Amino acid sequence: MDHIKVIDTKCPHCGKELNSSLNTDSDERPPMPGDASICIDCAGIGVFNDDMQLMLPDRETLEAWKAEPGMWDGIDLAVEAVKSRRADLPNPKD
């Protein structure tokens, strides 16, 4: 999987500046409005709006993702992967 350059945006949870995306689908397409995104820094879940800016997903979006077969499992897996990656990094405060 290759990183795909996207418009500069910020995580709606932690404010981390983001400019690329890693698609977990096999078609390697760039993200589209309505797609989920997991912040590489805080593992927060965002959704791309029509301007390709990340926003907090609203209740309706979360319910739609949970209703779509395999979607929520994929999101949960990605969140856990980021959290695991972060746990393996050295703590700069040490």
N, C-alpha and C positions, 0 to 999 in steps of 0.2 A: 504494500500500500504506500502510495506517495502522498505527501502533504500537498494540499491544493491551496494556492494563494487566494485569499478572499479580501474583501474590503476591510480596512481597519475598523475594528469594533472593540468594545470593552465588555468584560464579563459583568452581567447585571448583579452579581452577588458580591464580588470582591474588587471590581474595577480594573482587573488585569487587562492590559492592552493585548489584543489578539489579532493576528493577521493571517492565520492559516487554519486549515481544517483537515482532518483525516477521516475519510469516508470509510465506514465499516461495511458498506454494501459492496458487492462484487463488481458493480458497474463503474466504479471510480468517477462518478459524476460530481460536479461541484455542489455545495449546499444550495438549497432553494428555500424561499420563504416557507415557513411552517416546519422546517426541519429542526430537530433537536441538536443541541451542541453541549458538550461537557467541557467545562473549563479545566485546562491542564494544570492550573495552579490550585484551585480550591475545590474542584469536582462539583461545582454548582451546575445545575441544569438550566440552560437557556433555550430560547427559540428564536430563529431568524425571522424578522419582520419583512415587509415588502421592500424596505430599503437595505436589507441584509445587515441590519443592526441587531445585536442580541438583546432580547427582552426577557423578563421573567415570564414563564408560561402561565397563562390564566387557567382557571379551573376547567374550562371547556377543553382546552388543549391537552391538559394532563389526562382528563377522562378519555379523550380520543386516542391518545397514545396507549393508555392502559387497555382500551378495547381492541386495538389492532394486534392481531396475533404476532407474538414475538417481539413487538416494539418495546414494551416496558422491560422485558427480560434483557434486551440489548442495551437499553439505557442503564439499567441497574448494573450490568456487567461492566460497562464503560466507566461508570462512577467508581465501582470497586477497584478497577484496574488503576485509575488515577490515584485513588487513596492509597493503594498498595505501593505504587511508584513513589508517592510522596513519603511514605513511611520508610522507604529504603534509602532516601537521600540523607546526607549528613545535615544535622541541625546547625544552622549558622550561629545560633546562640550558645552552642557548646564550646 
